[in-house]
Amino acid sequence: MSVALSIRLPEEIMRELEAVANLLDRPKTYIIRKALEVYLKEYVDYLVALERLKDKDDMIISGEELREQLDM
C-alpha cells in the first residue's frame, strides 16, 4: 500500500531531481523513494556505529588483527 506525502523542496534540489529522473527515464517519485530507502538504511548503520563508538567496553582492533581473525 502506498501513502501520499507532500513536501516543499528548494528549487535547486528540484532541478537536480528532475535532471536525474530525466537521465534515468524514471518518475521523480521513483528517485525519491530509492533515495529515501538508501538514506534510511545508511542512517541506521550510522546510528549503530555511533553507539558502538560511545561504548567504552567495545573492543577496537586494527585492520591487521581483523584479517588475522578472518584468516585472510
Summary of the structure (lengths in Angstrom):
residues: 72
radius of gyration: 19.7
end to end distance: 45.4
largest distance: 51.6
contacts: 113
relative contact order: 0.06
helix: 67%
strand: 0%
